[in-house]
Amino acid sequence: SITHYLAVKENNTERKKIDQALIEAKDAAEDANKAKSDFLATISHEIRTPIAAVNGVADLFKETKLDAKQKKYVNVIESASELLLNLINNVLDISKMESGKLELDYAEFNLKEVTEKMASVLSIKAEEKGLLLVEHIDDDVPLSLVGDSVRLKEALLNLLGNAVKFTEKGSVELLVSLVSEEPGESVLLRFEIKDTGVGISRDKQSMVFEKFSQADTSTTRRYGGTGLGLAITKDLVKLMGGDISVKSKVGEGSSFIFTAKFNLRSINDKSYDPKEGDLIDERPLKVLIVEDSAHIVFILQAFLSNTNYELSFAEDGKRGLDKFKEGSFDIILMDMEMPAMDGYTATKLIRELEKKDNKKDHVPIVAITAHALSEFKEKSMSAGCDAHLAKPIKKNELLAAIIKYTDGGDSLVMQGGEELHAVASKDLEMLIPEYLEDIRQEALTVEGLLEEKDFAKTQDIGHRLKGSGMTYGFIPITELGAVIEEESINKSSKAVMKAIGQLIYYLDNVKVKYE
């Protein structure tokens, strides 16, 4: 029989208090992180708007007749604003890296153009100091690559900028060599930036890649800088699938070495680069500019003053929406942060109006905003924008966007009679002529379907083109297929027909080389 009882009581009060404290601490940390992100986004927006005005005016001055002294003044203004912009970008990059939101944006690029551009940017400073600036790419390094050229430029600019900054005499070299290659797939490249500068002592070399750190505290006073550049470069290199290291000796110079992985391009086309030369557009377009900053309106108006564009203006989203209802426009340039009604809301309402009125074509909307963070680009695109330009923008960037998203011809296909080249596998030589003829028949089929407004079928064809083009090594077919698919979803006969015209042009002019 039971003669005794033992009762055990556990006091969970303290554990509950600890659990609650942990939950509150987690919530507080998340709130603090959100507050930091919101603060950085606001600061970026507020600073980029006046920088955009400064850069824009500098661009306009450079188009006028200036004497040597005036040109120097304009260059100083431009350089100072670029330095300020780089500082903002560095802070934003650090924030994005800490939150894991920094991602690579893959696109085709030419490696030689990147290295030459970086050397050109720093050539003036190098010449002023009497330095020899050399860039060299080994012969076995492929030049046509796929990767994030913007992030590569950022890494190179940080390292080359430091090399020029910390070198008083001698030379700065940028050397590129091949580490390994997966034929037809990818390459691992080695970048070395060598200088004959002040050098870094062995005990300080381990800290140069830390945030806000420099090898010597007197460095900041003498040379300037925030100590962010190398920390950002280290993270960028890691993101590009590589590593970075430094070899240095005080008084003899430094050598920063990093590796990065890139995919190989399967086509050797003549892509149009909007950054080279002055773009000219003589078409009589109707352009609606929705922008609340008088400074930015002035800059945009000046940038477009030599075109035949008919410009209309609205100082907020509500007035922009009213203008859209009243008139017909070929393209809309939309600021996203405005009083009364912001650009996101105005864009959504414009897209809703287009859907209600089936006869109304899809009007391209280009977001022009001071927000540079990727989440704001996604927000713009989700609202219905076709493109996102971050301030400060250059004149050619603006014109290139207008040309691309109207009837001026898209990127790489409409090149005014230039020969277009494609490189394909020799194994596919018997199949490709038939494949290209099938694509031509698909294009003709789409033309017939457009007359019937059968966008479901044109969307399917666009999807097929998008998938097959890359398989056979014809990237333009893939890109135009994506356009046909997307514009079929938007039910824009005009845009789909434009893409079909470009596709037929490409098929008529492409020269295939088999390797």
Secondary structure, DSSP 8 states (H G I E B T S, - for coil): ------------HHHHHHHHHHHHHHHHHHHHHHHHHHHHHHHHHHHHHHHHHHHHHHHHHHTS---HHHHHHHHHHHHHHHHHHHHHHHHHHHHHHHHT------EEEEHHHHHHHHHHHHHHHHHHTT-EEEEEE-TTS--EEEE-HHHHHHHHHHHHHHHHHT-SSSEEEEEEEEEEEETTTEEEEEEEEEE-SS---GGGGGGTTSTT--S-HHHHHHH---S-HHHHHHHHHHHTT--EEEEEETTTEEEEEEEEEEEE-S-------TTSS-----S--EEEEE-S-HHHHHHHHHHTTTS--EEEEESSHHHHHHHHHHS--SEEEE-SS-SSS-HHHHHHHHHHHHHH-TTS----EEEEES--SHHHHHHHHHHT-SEEEESS--HHHHHHHHHHHTTT--TTT--TT--EEEEE-GGGTTTHHHHHHHHHHHHHHHHHHHHTT-HHHHHHHHHHHHHHHHHHT-HHHHHHHHHHHHHHHTT-HHHHHHHHHHHHHHHHHEEEEE-
